[in-house]
Amino acid sequence: FRWVECQVESLKRCRRPYDVKKTLESLPKTLDETYKRILLNVEEGDRIYAARMLAWVIFTSEPLCLDLLAEA
């Protein structure tokens, strides 16, 4: 279901039928490929922050709420 949600988000950004067609032709086939594409699209200046947030999410011993993640 997560893969579908990510693909729908990509399609929501399409403004014209041509964009929808191009997006459909280039959608990643797996969830891993989808995550890789998402990470590659993070702007260079934001990559350090994205890496820190991912580390917090991956290595935390208890569930994080958005407020705690924003504070980190």
Secondary structure as UniProt FT lines:
FT   HELIX           2..12
FT   HELIX           17..26
FT   HELIX           31..40
FT   HELIX           44..46
FT   HELIX           47..59
FT   HELIX           66..71
//
